[in-house]
Amino acid sequence: MANSFTNLALFSSLLLLCIAVSPSVAFRPKALVLPVTKDSATQQYIAKINQRTPLVPVKVTLHLGGQYLWVDCDQGYVSSSYRPARCRSAQCSLSGSKSCGDCYDGPKPGCNNNTCGLLPDNAIANSGTSGELASDVISIQSTDGKNPGKVVSVSKYLFTCGSGFLLEGLAKGVKGMAGLGRTRISMPSLFSAAFSFDRKFALCLTSSSSPGVVIFGDGPYVMLPGMDVSKNLIYTPLIINPVSTASAYFQGKKSADYFIGVKSIKINDHAVNINSSLLSITKDGYGGTKISTVNPYTVLETSIYDALLKAFKKSLSRVPRVKPVKPFGLCFNSTFLGSTRVGPGVPQIDLVLQSKSVYWRIFGANSMVQVKNDVSCLGFVDGGSKPRTSIVIGGHQIENNLLLFDLATSKLGFSSSLLFRQTTCGSFNFTSNA
C-alpha cells in the first residue's frame, strides 16, 4: 500500500510539472548552459537570463539554496506573455503556496486578483516579502557539455514577482535572484521538467574574468583542453534540513538549501578539536553544514572558527603573522608562503564526510585570500556563537571546484580543486557549435 501511495505521489508531481512548464520548440536538449560571472564589488555570482515577450536580458544573482527565480516586477516589467498563477491552479499547487489573495492596484505584473502568493527573499540582505507567482517565456542556450548549442525556450516558466526593495544589497544592475534550491519550482527542477532530462546540475564558479558555468542536465562537463571534469568525482549524500533556512517561508516548509554531513575537520591530517554536536542538524533546523553562493567566504560558528584558527596558526608557526584584515582573523606575510599548483603552500584543510576516507580537501587557492601585495589571510569568517547553520561553505572555497548536484538520488559529487588537473571553471568553451 505504501509503495502504491509513493508511486501515485510521484506520478502526480510529474503530471503537475508537465502542466506547469512547456517548451516552445520540438528540439529537446540533453542539457542547458548558463554563464556565471563574479561581480568584483559585491563578490556575488551573476547570471543573465532572457525573459518576457519580447525577450529582455535580466541580470540575477545566483542563489544556490534559493527556492525559485524571482525578479523585480515593480520597475518596468513589460511582457505580452506574462500570466499570473491563479489560486488553486496546478502551478499554485506545485509551488507549495499557502497563500492566495487579491491586489487592488492592478492589474499589472505582480499585482492581480485571485492569484497565488509566495514569499521571495533576498538571502544577502536577509529580507523577504510577499510576491505573485506567475509564468512567462524564458530562453537559454542548450549544450552538449562541450560547447553551447541552439537557444531553446520555455513558454510558461514559473517565477515569482518580487518588490523593488528586495534588490537592496544586490549587485549593480541586478533585478532578482536565481534560485537553484531543493524545490519543485527551482530552476533545475523546472528545466528538467520542461525538457525531460535528468534532475541534476553542475556548478563551476570562478573569480577570474572568464565566466564559470551552471550546466542543467547530465554531463559530460568538459573544460578546455577537452577534459570531462566530472570524471572521478567524490560523492556524499545530500541531507535535508527539516526547517526552512530562507529569510521568508511558509511554516512547515523544509529547507531548500543543500546540506552535507561534515563529521570532523582536519588540518594536515590532524583533527581539529571541535564540538561535533554542532555538526548535526537539530529537529528545529539548527546546526549542520550547507553550501552557499551568497556567502563570499566560509562562515563558522565561533567555537569552530576559534579552533580552526588555532590549529592553522600552529601548523604555520614559522610563517610571520601580520595584523588581521577584516573580515578575517588570521593573516600572514605572504612573501614567506611558498607557491604550488593549487595556490599558496599552506596546510590542507579536510572536511571529513561520511567516513574517514571521504573528505573534501581545501588547498591554498581556496583557503587563502590575498588582501594586499604581501598579506594573505585565512579565508574563513566568524559567524557568531549561535548561528542558524554551524558551517556555511562559501563562494571562495568552491571556486574552481566542480559540484554536481544530483537531485534524483540526493547526492553531491565534488572534484576538489581543478587546478590539480590543469584546468579551471573558467575554461568552458563558449564558442558555439550550433
Buried (B, 14 or more C-beta within 10 A) or exposed (E): EEEEEEEEEEEEBEEBBEBBBBBBBEEEBBBBBBBBBBBEEBBBBBBBBBBBEEBBEBBBBBBBBBBBBBBBBBEEBEBEBBBBBBBEBBBBBBBBBBBBEEBEEBEBBBBBEEBBBBBBBBBBBEBBBBBBBBBBBBBBBBBBBBBBBEBBBBBBBBBBBBBEEBBEBBBEEBBBBBBBBBBBBBBBBBBBBBBEBBBBBBBBBBBBEBBBBBBBBBBBBBBEEEBBBBEEBBBBBBBBBEBBBBBBBBEEBBBBBBBBBBBBBBBBEEEBBBEEEBBBBEEEBBBBBBBBBBBBBBBBBBBBBBBBBBBBBEBBEEBEEBEBBEBBBBBBEBEBBEEBEBBBBBBBBBBBBBEEEBBBBBBBBBBBBBBEEEBBBBBBBBBEEEBBBBBBBBBBBBBBBBBBBBBEEEBBBBBBBBBBBEBBBBBBBEEEEE
